[in-house]
Amino acid sequence: LVPVLVKTWEGETANNTSWIIIYLHEGEQFKFAPQAGWGNDFGMSAKIIDSAGMNPSGDNNIVVGNAGWYLIKVINGEERIVEFLKPEVYLIGDCSSAGWNVDTSGLFTIPTTEKGKFVSPAFVNDAEVRMCVKLEGFEWWQTEFVVTNTGAIDYRASGGDQARVKVNAGQKCYLNFNNGSGSYK
């Protein structure tokens, strides 16, 4: 497994932090490298924080203890840290009952199977859609993403605002992190 990480918005708090939402299989093994290709890679040599019950083990590679969806936060700084979090995705902005707050009322459902989709609450207004994950030390817009009109998940990452996408009240967003796609219906 070679996960491809999303870089957080680069600023004072970025600290070489990247993240990914991914389904992991029990017994699967992986590690990270700071560049494409191997070299200077790290797995269990990093500080491992399991905040989601993944139960990692291993000598060099990280071995998955419990299958499921996870948000993996990786810091490749002076100290290397790999943290396993619940894969919580939030709807935010004028289309969300949460408004401009990262709040449980904007929380997507988390699928129970590998092929399942993350589903948002119904949009409360005709408005531009915005989504994010919550990482300690980061503002929501530093982990923001949208689904484009062509159905691709577009991460803000180190760039500016993505092209805005308008949605209609009553619709929901469906995210497929396996193939980087989504839809509004």
RAVENZI-V336775 format. One record per residue. N is the residue number from 1. SS is DSSP state (helix for helix, strand for strand, loop for the rest). Layout:
BEGIN
{{N,SS} {N,SS}}
END
This chain:
BEGIN
{{1,loop} {2,loop} {3,loop} {4,loop} {5,loop} {6,strand} {7,strand} {8,loop} {9,loop} {10,loop} {11,loop} {12,loop} {13,loop} {14,loop} {15,loop} {16,loop} {17,strand} {18,strand} {19,strand} {20,strand} {21,strand} {22,strand} {23,strand} {24,strand} {25,loop} {26,loop} {27,loop} {28,loop} {29,strand} {30,strand} {31,loop} {32,strand} {33,loop} {34,loop} {35,loop} {36,loop} {37,loop} {38,loop} {39,loop} {40,loop} {41,loop} {42,strand} {43,loop} {44,loop} {45,loop} {46,loop} {47,strand} {48,strand} {49,strand} {50,strand} {51,loop} {52,loop} {53,loop} {54,loop} {55,loop} {56,loop} {57,strand} {58,loop} {59,loop} {60,loop} {61,loop} {62,strand} {63,strand} {64,loop} {65,loop} {66,loop} {67,loop} {68,strand} {69,strand} {70,strand} {71,strand} {72,strand} {73,strand} {74,strand} {75,strand} {76,strand} {77,loop} {78,loop} {79,loop} {80,strand} {81,strand} {82,strand} {83,strand} {84,strand} {85,strand} {86,loop} {87,loop} {88,loop} {89,strand} {90,strand} {91,strand} {92,strand} {93,loop} {94,loop} {95,loop} {96,loop} {97,loop} {98,loop} {99,loop} {100,loop} {101,loop} {102,loop} {103,loop} {104,helix} {105,helix} {106,helix} {107,strand} {108,loop} {109,strand} {110,loop} {111,loop} {112,loop} {113,loop} {114,loop} {115,loop} {116,loop} {117,loop} {118,strand} {119,strand} {120,loop} {121,loop} {122,loop} {123,loop} {124,loop} {125,loop} {126,loop} {127,strand} {128,strand} {129,loop} {130,strand} {131,strand} {132,strand} {133,strand} {134,loop} {135,loop} {136,loop} {137,loop} {138,loop} {139,loop} {140,helix} {141,helix} {142,helix} {143,helix} {144,strand} {145,strand} {146,strand} {147,strand} {148,loop} {149,loop} {150,loop} {151,loop} {152,strand} {153,strand} {154,strand} {155,strand} {156,loop} {157,loop} {158,loop} {159,loop} {160,loop} {161,loop} {162,loop} {163,loop} {164,loop} {165,loop} {166,strand} {167,strand} {168,loop} {169,loop} {170,loop} {171,loop} {172,loop} {173,strand} {174,strand} {175,strand} {176,strand} {177,loop} {178,loop} {179,loop} {180,loop} {181,strand} {182,strand} {183,strand} {184,strand} {185,loop}}
END
